[in-house]
Amino acid sequence: MADDHTLVVEALTKLLEPQFEIVGTAADGRALLEKAVQLQPDVVLLDLSMPILNGFEAGERLKKLVPRAKLIVLTMTEDAEVAADVLHSWASGFLLKKSASAELVKSIQEVLRGKTFVTSYLAQNLLDQFVRDPQQRAKSLTARQREVLQLLAEGRTMKEAADLLNVSARTVAFHKYKIMEEFELKTNSDLLRFAMKERLVTRV
């Protein structure tokens, strides 16, 4: 399980332990990747809003690193477009944190059988998203740009971001100003709003 709120992890552990073995937990996306590669879980339950590396990026990478694992999103984000994006790309299930506990248990059982599970709260809206052709953006961020943008949007300095990414502060600065140039962002406030639009952070 991956969630940056300790109380959530503890509650989920108590709920699921009678039926499932909890092999590990993580509080951020990078820790999730490291532990999942080491532990090789059958199912990963993850939030989309996590520090250092968010759930969108972590899920996409995890599906390549541990392809046998079934990934279930558990989030507060009630956005059918978000659900459609992750289910198209890497997720096997999508739940809301307000979902009933029985729905969570059922989702794990279903994905282990090779099926896809979607919370009843989003079923109709999600169907609308799947039948609609997604608009293709003319420009998109690179994987490294997304990492840099998230860390800066979380309030980290260029040096702190550089240390986390094992690159120089000059490299971080290059990526920051390249993003601002390519997407016509004038100020740091514009950069933060852009990070939210890209769903790299949920709030600033």
C-alpha positions, -999 to 999 in steps of 0.1 A, spaced: 0 0 0 12 35 -8 -2 66 8 15 95 26 -11 96 54 -2 72 82 -37 70 96 -50 59 62 -24 31 59 -31 19 95 -68 18 88 -65 0 56 -41 -25 72 -66 -34 99 -94 -37 73 -75 -59 49 -53 -81 71 -80 -106 79 -82 -116 42 -49 -105 26 -12 -104 35 1 -69 37 38 -73 25 48 -36 27 38 0 28 53 32 14 47 69 20 59 83 -14 61 72 -50 99 65 -50 97 44 -19 68 25 -35 89 16 -66 118 4 -45 97 -17 -22 75 -32 -50 106 -43 -70 119 -59 -38 87 -75 -25 70 -84 -59 34 -80 -46 3 -94 -63 -16 -62 -58 -6 -26 -52 -30 -1 -36 -18 34 -42 -29 70 -39 -24 95 -68 -14 124 -46 20 114 -30 52 135 -24 85 132 -43 69 110 -71 32 111 -75 9 82 -81 5 89 -118 42 86 -125 48 58 -100 20 37 -114 32 40 -149 68 30 -139 56 3 -116 37 -15 -144 69 -18 -163 91 -28 -133 66 -53 -118 43 -62 -148 26 -91 -129 13 -68 -102 -23 -55 -104 -25 -18 -95 -55 -3 -78 -59 35 -73 -75 46 -41 -79 84 -42 -101 114 -33 -100 125 -69 -136 122 -83 -126 129 -119 -137 104 -145 -111 117 -169 -83 109 -144 -98 75 -139 -100 69 -177 -63 80 -181 -49 56 -155 -71 27 -165 -61 31 -201 -24 32 -191 -17 10 -161 -44 6 -135 -66 -24 -130 -89 -7 -105 -101 27 -94 -117 35 -61 -125 66 -41 -115 70 -4 -152 74 3 -160 40 -12 -174 13 11 -149 -11 27 -167 -40 10 -161 -24 -24 -124 -22 -16 -122 -59 -7 -142 -68 -38 -119 -47 -60 -88 -67 -48 -106 -100 -54 -117 -89 -89 -83 -77 -101 -67 -109 -89 -91 -127 -112 -79 -106 -141 -108 -83 -142 -110 -45 -140 -129 -28 -111 -143 7 -110 -162 23 -81 -199 26 -86 -195 64 -79 -178 69 -113 -192 41 -135 -214 62 -158 -190 91 -161 -161 68 -168 -180 51 -196 -185 85 -212 -148 91 -210 -139 57 -227 -162 63 -256 -149 98 -262 -117 101 -282 -91 118 -260 -77 150 -273 -40 148 -281 -18 177 -268 6 192 -293 33 194 -266 40 172 -236 65 171 -208 93 146 -208 97 122 -178 125 143 -164 106 175 -168 77 160 -149 100 150 -121 115 184 -118 82 202 -121 66 182 -93 95 187 -69 96 224 -75 58 227 -72 61 209 -38 82 238 -27 116 223 -29 146 244 -39 166 237 -70 194 222 -49 170 200 -30 154 188 -62 188 182 -77 199 161 -47 168 140 -49 173 134 -87 211 130 -84 217 158 -109 232 192 -106 212 223 -96 222 237 -130 204 208 -147 173 214 -126 174 251 -136 178 241 -173 147 219 -171 127 246 -152 133 273 -177 129 250 -206 94 241 -194 86 278 -189 98 286 -224 80 257 -241 47 263 -224 49 301 -223 49 304 -185 61 338 -173 62 335 -135 67 309 -107 30 312 -101 23 302 -137 46 272 -132 27 261 -101 -7 264 -118 7 244 -147 19 216 -123 -17 214 -110 -31 213 -145 -7 184 -153 -19 167 -121 16 165 -106 3 182 -75 -32 186 -62 -26 218 -44 1 244 -39 
